[in-house]
Amino acid sequence: MALSVSVIIPVLDEEDAIGRVLGDLPDPGRVEDGVVYDIIVVDNGSTDRTPAKAAEMGARVVWEPRRGYGRACLAGLAALDGPDVVLFLDGDYSDYPEEVAALLAPIREQNADLVIGSRVLGEREAGALLPQARAGNKLATTLIKLLYGVRYTDLGPFRAIRYTSLLQLHMADTDFGWTVEMQVKAARQGLRIAEVPVRYRKRIGRSKISGTVIGTVRAGHKILWTIFRHACSRGAK
């Protein structure tokens, strides 16, 4: 039987990018290389034609008007029908959607439960990963290694995880802490974790997080708070 993969793409005003993202992904419902894809675009309150474009290209559109990256991801999860794997991808075309096969490979080969697409290990277009994002990544991954004993190189949003493993994590974060919450919980629960190099380019449009000072500060604070909070709860147990 084909491996079933649900791709969740949170979006907010990505009218100029979402068509390219979906155009580079396998067609929904078709079996390709032994994988059948279900493409879900979660609209997080767009004021442009992002959801309409997604629907025109065959994606399932889910609405989550309450702002927050984590809330959008949770809304996407609520729409799933028990796939084998869940793959998360941004809607700004900074990732390369055609690399989904590389992320799925360690899971298909029974070598991993969670696979992170590492922009640090892969090729990056000049200026794509901003200095504040690189510094934040380095600090966060260093702290995770010290506190949890698991080595990551990136907190990148392009990732794949077994659906059953994802359910065990009881994800709850509603905004900037979503990716790091998944990674520290995976470390705590002893999931088999792998990283694969992925390419990264400048996004289409301005980042809602690293593109602003307040967004960068809020995201950095939430990421660090999430790392320490779960470490403390582990110690309490």
N, C-alpha and C positions, 0 to 999 in steps of 0.2 A: 504494500500500500504506500501511497505517496505521503511524504512528510507534510503535515499541515502547518503553515506559518501565518500568523496574523501580524501584519505590519501596522504599528500605531504611529501616526504622524500628527503631533500637536501643532496647530497653526494659529497665528494671530496676524492678520493683514499681510499675507504672503501671496497676494494676487500675481505678482510678477515672477514668483519662483515655483509655486506649487505645480504648475503644468510641467516644468522641466523635471521636477522630482518624480512625479508620477510617470512621466514619459520614459524615464530611465529604469523604472522598476518593471519586473515581469507583470504581464497582464493578470488581473484578478481572476481567480477561478480556473485558470489554465494550469495544467501540470507541466512544469519546466524543470528538467534535470531531476525528476523524482520529487519535486516540491510543488505543492499547490498553495498559492498565496491568496490571502484575504486582506485587502488594503483598506484601512480605516483612517480617515482624516478627522481629527477632533478639532472643531472650530471653537476657539476660546474667546469669542466675542468680536470677530472681525467686522470692520465697517466697509470693507471692499468686497469684491466678487470672489474671494478665496473659496468659500464653500461651494459656490455655483460652479466654478471651474473644476473643482475636485469631483463633483458629482458628474459633470459632463464627461470626465475621463474615466468613469466607471468605479470610482472609489465609494465606499460607504461613508457617509458623512454623519458624524455624531456631534451634537451641540452641548457645550459646557460654557454657559455665559459667565460663570464666576471665574474671574481671572486667576491664573496660577498655573505654571507648567505642570506641577504635580497633580493639580485638579484635572487638567486635561488628560493626563496619562491615566488617572484613576477612572475617568469617564470612558476612556477607550477600553480599559480592562473590563468594565461593567458590561460592555457590548460584546464581549467574546463568547464563543460557543465551544470552549474546551479544545483549543488547538494543541499541537505538540510543542510549538515554540512561539514565543512572542518576540518580535523584533521592533525596537524603537529607533526612529529616524527623524531628524529635524526637517522642517518644511522650507528652509531658506536656501537650499541647494549648496550648502557649504560642504556637505558630505557627498560621496559618490555612491548613489543608490545601486549602481551596477555591481558593487562589491558585497552585496548581501550574501552571495555564495561563500565568500571567504569567512564571514562571520558565522555562518551556519556549519561550516566544515568540522570544527572541533566537536560540536554537539552531535552531528550526524555520525561521526566516527566514535561516539561514546567516550570521548576524552574530556568533556567539560559540561557543566550545567549552566554556566554563565560565561559569555564571551564579550569582552570590551573591545571596541574598535579604538585602537590607540593612535591618536594624531601625533603623539610625541615620537612613536616608533616609525611612523609612516612619513611620506613626503608631504610637505606643506608649501602652499603658495606663499610667497613673501607677503607678510602683513596679514595673513589669514588668522593666525592665532596671536591675538594681541598680547603685549608684554604683561599686562595685568592678569590675563588668563593663564599665561605660562607660569608666572610667579605663584598664582593661587593653586594651580595644579601641583606644582612642586611641593609647596607647603603641605597641602592636604594629603598627598600620597605619602609624604615622609611621615606625617603623623599617623596615618593608617598603618604603616609598616611598624612604627614604634609601639602603637597601642594594640594592634590586632595581629601582628606577625605575618601579614599578607602584603606582598609587593605588587602595587599597581604603578603604572606610569602615567595614567590619564583618568579623568572623570568624564570623558567624552560621552555624548548622548547616543551615539551610534552603537547599539549593543543588542545582543540576542540572549534569551534565557528560556530554559524549559518552563513550560506553563506550570507544571506541578511544583517546580522549585520556586517559581514566583509566588504562588499561593502560600507557600510556607513562610515567605518573608513578611507577610501581612503589611504591605506597603501602606503608608499613611501620610507622607509628607505632601503638602499641597502647593509648594512653590519651588524655591531654588534648591532645596535640599534633596530633591527626588533621586538624583543620580548617586550621590554619595550615600544616601540612606540604603539604597540597594546594595552598594558595594560593601559597606560595613556590616550589614545584616548577613550578606552572603559569606563574609569572612567569619563572622561569629558562628554561623550554622555549619561551617565546614563544607560549603559547596565547592565543587571542582571548578576552578576559575582559570580562564585563559585570556590572553590578549593577542590580538592580531593587528599588524600595521594597517592603517587605512590612510588614504590620501585626504587632504583637506584644502579647501580653497576659500577665497573671500566670499562671504555670504552675499546674497542679493538683498539690498536694503540694509537698514541700520539695525544692529542688535538691540533688543530690548533690555539686555542685561549689561554686557561688557561695553556697549556703545555709549553708556552714560555713567557719570561718576556715582550717582545715587544707586543705580542698578548694580554697579560693581561692588560698592560697599555693602549693600544689603545681601547680595549673593555670597560674598566672602564671609560675612558674619554668620549667615545661616549654615553654610557648609561647615565651618569650624565648630559651631554649636552642635550640629548633628553628630560630628565625629566624637566630640567629648561626651555628649549626652548618652550615646549608646555604650561608650566605654565605661562610664560611671554605672549605668544600669547593669552591665555585665559584672562589675566588681561587687555591686550590691547583692547579686545572686550568689 
